[in-house]
C-alpha cells in the first residue's frame, strides 16, 4: 500500500542515527581535521557572510535525477540567484556553462570532482574540516572552513583556528541549506534534491559516481514507495527520508528562533 513519507517520520530515531555516524566516522573526521587544520588560516570568516545576501533568492543545486531537466533554466537565470552547489554537481554545471557562487564539500572519503584549482575564481569553496583532504586541498583560493562535529569544532577553536560551526544533517546539501540560512537568503530553492530514486535512478546523468554501486543497489532494494511531492509515487529509503525530515525540522527551528528574537 502507498505510504505518506510523513507517516514514517516518527520512526526515524535521530539519536540512534547520530550515534551510529559518530561511532563509524569520528576517528576519520578527526584525522582529516588535523590534516586540514592549515586551511583554517583562511582570512575569510563565517561572520563575514552573516546576512550577506539578506532576502536574495538562493538556488541550492544537488545531483538528484531531476537536475537534468532544470539545467538550461539554471544557466539562463543563474545571475538572479545566489547559486550554492554540492561538490559532485560541479562537472555537470561546468558542462552547461553554470558557475556557482559557492561549492561545498563534506564527505570524509570522497576525492575531488575537479582538477587542482579547477574551481572558478568567483566561487567560494566551503570546506568541512573533516572532509577528505584530497578534496579539501583541491583549491588554494577563496575558501571558508566549517566544522559540523561539535567536539572537533571546540578543539580547533581552542587552538585559535579560524573556523565556524555549521549545523548539518549529515549530507552536503544540509550544509548548503545552513549556509543559505546564515546568509539570509530568501527564498531558498532546491534543485536536484529529489530525496528519492526518480525513475529508478540514483543520480543525475553526468554524475561521476564515487559510491559503491552494490551498496546503492542494496539501499534501493531495502527502500519503499511513498507519496511524493505533487501526489506521485516515488521510491525512497531511510537515509533519504532522514535528510527530508532534517530540512523540515531545521527550517521550523530557524523560523521559531527568528520569531522569538523579533518578540524580544
C-alpha positions in Angstrom: 0.0 0.0 0.0 1.1 3.6 -0.6 2.7 5.3 2.4 2.9 9.1 3.0 6.5 10.0 4.0 5.2 11.9 7.0 3.8 8.7 8.4 7.3 7.3 8.5 9.0 10.3 10.1 8.2 9.3 13.7 10.0 6.0 13.1 13.3 7.8 12.4 15.4 7.8 15.6 17.8 10.7 15.1 19.8 10.0 18.2 20.5 6.4 17.0 21.4 7.6 13.6 23.7 10.3 15.0 25.4 7.8 17.4 26.0 5.3 14.7 27.6 8.0 12.5 29.9 9.1 15.3 30.9 5.5 16.1 31.6 4.8 12.4 33.4 8.0 11.4 34.6 10.1 14.3 38.2 8.8 14.0 38.1 9.6 10.3 36.7 13.1 10.8 39.4 13.9 13.5 42.2 12.5 11.3 41.0 14.6 8.3 40.5 17.7 10.5 44.1 17.6 11.8 45.4 17.3 8.2 43.2 20.1 7.1 44.0 22.5 10.1 46.3 24.7 8.0 43.2 25.6 5.8 41.8 27.4 8.8 44.4 30.2 8.2 41.9 31.5 5.6 41.2 35.2 6.1 37.5 34.7 5.3 35.3 34.5 8.4 31.9 32.9 8.8 30.7 36.2 10.3 31.6 38.0 7.1 28.7 36.1 5.4 26.1 36.8 8.1 23.1 38.3 6.3 25.3 39.0 3.3 22.5 38.1 0.9 19.6 39.0 3.0 16.3 38.4 1.2 18.1 37.5 -2.1 16.9 34.1 -3.5 19.3 31.2 -3.3 19.4 28.2 -5.5 20.9 25.0 -3.9 21.9 22.6 -6.6 22.2 18.9 -5.8 22.7 15.9 -8.1 19.4 14.1 -7.9 18.0 12.7 -11.1 15.7 15.7 -11.7 18.6 18.1 -12.1 19.0 17.4 -15.8 15.5 18.8 -16.5 16.5 22.2 -15.0 20.0 22.8 -16.3 19.0 25.1 -19.1 16.8 27.2 -16.9 19.6 27.5 -14.3 22.1 28.5 -17.0 19.8 31.2 -18.3 18.8 32.7 -14.9 21.9 31.9 -12.7 22.7 35.6 -12.2 19.4 36.1 -10.5 20.2 33.7 -7.6 22.9 33.1 -5.1 23.9 29.7 -6.5 25.1 27.1 -4.0 26.3 23.7 -5.4 27.2 20.4 -3.8 30.7 19.3 -4.9 29.7 16.5 -7.3 27.4 18.9 -9.2 30.4 20.9 -10.4 31.4 18.9 -13.5 27.7 18.8 -14.6 27.3 22.5 -14.1 30.5 23.4 -15.9 29.5 21.4 -18.9 26.4 23.6 -19.1 28.1 26.9 -18.6 27.0 27.4 -15.0 29.4 28.8 -12.4 28.2 28.5 -8.8 28.9 31.2 -6.3 29.5 28.6 -3.6 30.6 25.0 -3.7 30.6 22.8 -0.6 32.4 19.6 0.3 31.8 17.5 3.4 32.4 13.8 2.7 35.3 12.3 4.6 36.1 9.8 1.9 35.3 11.4 -1.5 38.0 12.6 -3.9 37.6 16.0 -5.6 35.4 16.2 -8.7 37.7 18.7 -10.5 41.4 19.2 -11.3 43.6 21.1 -8.8 42.4 24.7 -8.6 39.7 23.8 -11.1 37.0 25.9 -9.4 36.3 29.3 -10.9 37.8 32.4 -9.2 34.4 33.8 -8.3 33.4 30.6 -6.5 33.8 30.4 -2.7 34.8 26.9 -1.6 33.2 26.0 1.7 35.2 23.1 3.2 34.0 20.9 6.1 37.2 20.5 8.1 36.6 16.7 8.4 36.3 16.3 4.7 38.6 14.1 2.7 42.0 16.0 2.5 42.2 15.4 -1.3 39.0 17.4 -1.7 39.7 19.9 1.0 43.1 20.9 -0.6 41.9 20.8 -4.2 41.5 24.6 -4.2 44.1 27.1 -2.9 42.0 30.2 -3.2 38.8 31.8 -1.8 37.8 29.2 0.7 35.9 29.1 4.0 36.3 26.3 6.6 33.5 25.0 8.8 33.1 22.3 11.4 29.9 20.3 12.0 31.3 18.0 14.6 30.8 19.8 18.0 33.9 18.3 19.7 36.2 18.9 16.7 34.9 22.5 16.4 35.6 23.1 20.1 39.1 21.6 19.9 40.1 23.6 16.9 38.5 26.8 18.3 40.5 26.4 21.5 43.7 26.2 19.4 42.8 29.6 17.8 41.8 28.3 14.4 39.6 30.4 12.2 36.7 28.0 11.9 32.9 28.2 12.0 30.4 25.8 13.5 27.8 24.8 11.0 24.6 22.9 11.6 24.5 19.8 9.5 22.1 16.9 8.8 24.8 14.7 7.6 24.8 15.5 3.9 26.5 18.2 1.9 23.1 19.6 0.9 22.1 20.1 4.5 25.3 22.2 5.0 24.4 24.2 1.9 21.0 24.9 3.4 22.6 26.0 6.6 24.9 28.3 4.7 21.9 29.8 2.7 20.1 30.5 6.0 23.2 32.0 7.6 23.5 34.4 4.6 19.9 35.5 5.0 18.8 34.1 1.6 15.1 34.1 1.0 13.5 32.2 -0.7 15.7 29.1 -0.8 15.0 27.0 -3.9 16.3 23.4 -4.0 17.0 21.8 -7.4 18.1 18.1 -7.8 17.3 17.4 -4.2 15.0 14.5 -5.1 15.5 12.5 -1.9 14.1 9.7 -4.0 15.1 7.3 -6.7 13.4 9.2 -9.5 12.6 6.9 -12.4 14.8 4.3 -10.7 17.9 6.4 -11.0 20.1 7.3 -8.0 21.7 10.5 -9.5 21.6 12.9 -12.5 23.1 12.0 -15.8 26.7 13.2 -16.0 27.3 12.4 -12.3 30.7 11.0 -11.6 29.9 8.3 -9.1 32.2 7.6 -6.2 29.7 5.4 -4.5 29.8 1.7 -4.2 27.1 0.6 -6.7 26.5 -2.6 -4.9 25.6 -0.6 -1.7 23.4 1.7 -3.7 21.5 -1.2 -5.1 21.0 -2.7 -1.7 19.7 0.6 -0.4 17.2 0.7 -3.4 16.1 -2.9 -2.6 15.5 -2.0 1.1 13.6 1.2 0.2 9.9 1.7 0.0 7.3 3.5 -2.1 5.9 6.7 -0.6 3.6 9.5 -1.8 6.0 12.3 -3.0 5.6 15.9 -3.8 2.6 16.5 -6.0 1.0 13.2 -5.1 3.0 10.9 -7.3 4.5 7.7 -6.0 8.3 7.7 -5.6 10.8 5.3 -4.1 12.9 6.4 -1.2 15.0 4.9 1.7 15.6 5.6 5.4 18.7 7.7 4.7 17.0 10.0 2.1 13.9 10.2 4.3 16.2 11.3 7.2 17.5 14.2 5.2 14.0 15.2 4.2 13.0 15.3 7.9 16.1 17.3 8.8 15.3 20.0 6.2 11.8 20.3 7.5 12.8 20.4 11.2 15.7 22.8 10.7 13.6 25.2 8.8 11.0 25.2 11.6 13.6 25.7 14.3 15.1 28.7 12.4 11.7 30.2 11.9 10.8 29.8 15.6 14.1 31.4 16.6 13.6 34.4 14.3 10.0 34.8 15.7 11.3 34.8 19.3 14.0 37.3 18.5 11.5 39.7 17.0 9.3 39.5 20.1 12.3 40.3 22.3 
